[in-house]
């Protein structure tokens, strides 16, 4: 099973178009070593022929163009993309669906809650309906299913959704009831080998259930949004902390980096990294701390074979 990182940054990408924080300034003027990044999304395949997208960022067209395995091959109209699997209803994870409107049918895996959010509170799927068929497939928590495209019987990839319990409210639906289905992690298992990857782009707490998922996976892509909880506040970028936005910070004695070390996770990779996070700077003390713990930092174009 192959995992391709299409985008490794959080919402807004890196550098963010209107941000003048030290990181974004360095990315623009080249004063410090760093790589530009698009907004978070990965692609997974069991055969390197048929691919499933996990979240569809606003940068999806550029991401697909940069990865030849996603280019059309057969006939006038063709795509190796079988379906899109959504972990939540956030704009930076769903707006890319509109860029797939030229397809005759777009298969979308999502929980009931996310499906409702994208049809009622933010009618993105209703907009997509005007251009093509939206084939919604239900993701139910803790119920494994085999991913498939609309024209085939199934892949070798088994997908199991689990709640991250972030409690985060959608900005476009602040009055919507909180739900365990609003933000999920995904366990993707290759049915032929039994090897598994966990995709967890947003998580607030590594509770017992999530720790079990991490311990038993061969590779983990985990939320790396902010280094410090007050990072955005301190830099004057926002009045909100990382935790208030549903993201466990990387650093500190109770941060994800320390907890990952305790869990002895086989291979851990930070993804969904905000433009303010110092781990984006390749020579920063924070980056060195992460790498010294044996944890990696995702970059656009990174490829992992599980």
GITA-V584940 format. One record per backbone hydrogen bond with DSSP energy under -0.5 kcal/mol. NH is the residue of the N-H (numbers start at 0). CO is the residue of the C=O. Records with the same first field share a line. If there is no record, write none. Layout:
NH->CO ; CO
//
This chain:
1->44
2->303
3->42
4->2 ; 301
5->3 ; 40
6->40
7->37
8->37
9->272
12->9
13->36
16->11
18->15
24->20
25->21
26->22
27->23
28->24
29->25
31->25
36->13
39->8
40->6
41->53
42->3
43->51
44->1
50->79
51->43
52->82
53->41
54->52 ; 84
55->92
56->54
59->56
62->58
63->59
64->60
65->61
66->63
69->66
70->67
81->50
82->50
83->106
84->52
85->83 ; 108
92->89
93->89 ; 90
94->90
95->55
96->55 ; 93
97->94
98->95
99->96
100->97
102->99
105->132
106->104
107->134
108->83
109->107 ; 136
114->110
115->111
116->112
117->113
118->114 ; 115
119->115
120->115
121->116
123->121
124->117
125->117
126->122
127->123
128->124
129->125 ; 126
130->127
131->127
132->103
134->105 ; 132
135->133
136->107
138->109
139->137
141->160
142->139
143->141
144->158
146->144 ; 156
149->81
151->148
154->146
157->155 ; 188
158->144
159->186
160->139
161->184
163->182
164->182
169->172
172->169
173->170
175->172
181->178
183->86
184->161
185->198
186->159
187->185 ; 196
188->157 ; 186
189->194
190->155 ; 188
193->189
196->187
197->218
198->185
199->197 ; 220
203->163
206->204
210->206
211->207
212->208
213->209
214->210
215->211
216->213
217->195
218->195
219->266
220->197
221->219 ; 268
222->199
223->270
230->227
233->229
234->230
235->232
236->231
237->231
241->228
244->240 ; 241
245->242
246->241
247->202
249->225
250->226
254->251
255->248
256->249
257->249
258->254
259->255
260->256
261->257
262->258
263->259
264->259
265->216
268->219
269->295
270->221
272->7
273->224 ; 271
276->273
279->276
280->277
281->32 ; 279
283->280
287->283
288->284
289->285
290->286
291->287
292->288 ; 289
293->290
294->289
295->267
297->269 ; 295
300->4
301->298
303->2
305->0 ; 303
//
